């Protein structure tokens, strides 16, 4: 199996990580966590939003927390924001929904890193390939993303 695109990008940055291959297709958040020997809070979702036509922002959220829409609109200074469509996700990131990673994306997008990601020592993220994950330390996620803004999005906060 070839290295997933996210792994190649991290390797080029010299960021330590490991690639995890699921034995069977991932059908739920819980299963992904169990397979990876992690808690659901350690699974990071990379969610793409359209801020205005042609402009997108990627939010990284750990666990099941939902993005607080009001906070997102305030942060990007837009009254209307929507989730990117499946086609837009593929077009902007080069990845299909369910495999999206902030690493190795086709087009540079602004990344907002929710503080939930940094609360965990180790997290897993999309790799660009279905049923394959990237497992790494959250401090290395931050290092790899460099200028990502850290935000508090969780509705629970």
Phi, psi and omega per residue, in radians:
X1 nan 2.345 3.113
X2 -1.198 2.746 3.040
X3 -1.148 2.377 3.077
X4 -1.166 2.667 -3.096
X5 -0.941 -0.682 -3.123
X6 -1.131 -0.650 3.131
X7 -1.171 -0.718 3.109
X8 -1.061 -0.790 3.139
X9 -1.083 -0.751 -3.140
X10 -1.175 -0.686 3.116
X11 -1.056 -0.747 3.132
X12 -1.136 -0.504 3.112
X13 -1.478 -0.127 -3.099
X14 1.246 0.535 -3.102
X15 -1.722 2.160 -3.138
X16 -1.169 2.407 3.129
X17 -2.917 2.942 2.977
X18 -2.325 2.696 -3.113
X19 -1.724 2.290 3.137
X20 -2.000 2.208 3.122
X21 -1.839 2.128 3.076
X22 -1.300 2.472 3.126
X23 -1.259 -0.611 -3.121
X24 -2.304 2.762 -3.103
X25 -0.935 2.418 3.130
X26 -1.415 2.191 -3.106
X27 -2.031 -0.202 3.134
X28 -2.645 2.817 3.077
X29 -1.024 -0.800 -3.110
X30 -1.073 -0.780 -3.125
X31 -1.113 -0.741 3.125
X32 -1.013 -0.797 -3.122
X33 -1.108 -0.838 -3.117
X34 -1.056 -0.835 -3.140
X35 -0.994 -0.677 -3.077
X36 -1.527 0.068 -3.127
X37 1.041 0.754 -3.125
X38 -2.276 2.977 3.002
X39 -1.637 2.704 3.133
X40 -0.945 -0.552 -3.141
X41 -1.092 -0.293 -3.108
X42 -1.596 -0.102 -3.137
X43 -1.573 2.170 -3.077
X44 -1.807 2.221 3.077
X45 -1.720 2.419 3.070
X46 -1.857 1.870 -3.024
X47 -1.957 2.232 -3.095
X48 -1.724 2.306 3.108
X49 -2.108 2.546 3.015
X50 -1.622 2.165 -3.135
X51 -1.563 -0.765 3.024
X52 -2.714 2.889 -3.091
X53 -0.898 2.201 3.119
X54 1.413 -0.031 3.118
X55 -2.160 2.193 -3.051
X56 -2.225 2.765 3.078
X57 -2.377 2.454 3.122
X58 -1.869 2.261 3.113
X59 -1.907 2.257 3.058
X60 -1.781 2.118 -3.119
X61 -2.190 2.370 3.081
X62 -1.657 2.506 3.072
X63 1.253 -2.722 -3.046
X64 -1.578 -0.028 -3.114
X65 -0.901 2.479 3.090
X66 -1.693 2.659 3.085
X67 -1.261 2.301 3.086
X68 -1.387 1.895 -3.040
X69 -1.050 -0.685 -3.110
X70 -1.087 -0.807 3.139
X71 -1.102 -0.695 -3.137
X72 -1.098 -0.807 -3.142
X73 -1.066 -0.713 3.116
X74 -1.094 -0.759 -3.068
X75 -1.130 -0.705 -3.109
X76 -1.631 0.023 3.090
X77 0.983 0.788 3.081
X78 -2.318 2.503 3.126
X79 -1.422 -0.366 3.136
X80 -2.237 2.220 3.099
X81 -2.407 2.525 3.073
X82 -2.430 2.797 3.073
X83 -1.204 2.527 3.110
X84 -1.194 2.586 3.089
X85 -1.329 2.928 3.119
X86 -0.983 -0.755 3.139
X87 -1.134 -0.725 3.137
X88 -1.131 -0.711 3.131
X89 -1.026 -0.833 3.141
X90 -1.107 -0.764 -3.127
X91 -1.088 -0.807 -3.046
X92 -1.367 -0.792 -3.021
X93 -1.667 -0.442 -3.013
X94 1.487 0.025 -3.107
X95 -2.022 2.691 3.046
X96 -1.505 2.658 3.082
X97 -0.966 2.387 -3.110
X98 1.705 -0.222 3.123
X99 -2.184 -0.006 -2.985
X100 -1.063 2.377 3.109
X101 -2.302 2.636 3.057
X102 -1.356 -0.130 -3.093
X103 -1.799 2.349 3.097
X104 1.322 0.422 3.132
X105 -1.232 2.630 -3.094
X106 -1.108 -0.797 -3.132
X107 -2.099 2.345 3.120
X108 -1.047 2.233 3.055
X109 -2.223 2.713 3.076
X110 -1.180 2.292 -3.126
X111 -1.963 2.273 3.053
X112 -1.925 2.102 -3.066
X113 -1.776 1.952 3.139
X114 -1.217 2.486 -3.113
X115 -1.003 -0.417 3.128
X116 -0.992 -0.573 -3.119
X117 -1.135 -0.693 -3.067
X118 -1.419 -0.178 3.106
X119 -1.289 -0.357 3.139
X120 -1.714 2.485 3.131
X121 -1.282 -0.713 -3.138
X122 -2.178 2.398 -3.140
X123 -2.333 2.899 3.008
X124 -2.227 2.563 -3.063
X125 -2.372 2.967 3.062
X126 -1.108 2.722 -3.075
X127 -2.056 -0.158 -3.040
X128 1.747 -0.202 3.134
X129 -2.200 2.403 -3.125
X130 -1.092 2.457 3.105
X131 1.123 0.369 3.062
X132 -2.283 2.318 -3.111
X133 -2.143 2.790 3.013
X134 -1.862 2.211 3.099
X135 -1.977 2.259 -3.097
X136 -2.763 2.951 3.092
X137 -1.311 2.489 -3.114
X138 -1.104 -0.559 3.115
X139 -1.133 -0.517 3.096
X140 -1.345 -0.502 3.037
X141 -1.069 -0.835 -3.117
X142 -1.073 -0.765 3.141
X143 -1.092 -0.762 -3.104
X144 -1.140 -0.564 -3.103
X145 -1.512 -0.194 3.035
X146 0.982 -1.570 -2.991
X147 -1.649 0.296 3.124
X148 -1.101 2.447 3.117
X149 -1.460 2.424 3.106
X150 -1.648 2.236 -3.085
X151 -2.309 2.856 3.040
X152 -1.954 1.739 -3.075
X153 -1.800 -0.466 -2.996
X154 -0.884 2.410 3.136
X155 -1.199 -0.385 -3.107
X156 -1.322 -0.348 -3.057
X157 -1.387 nan nan
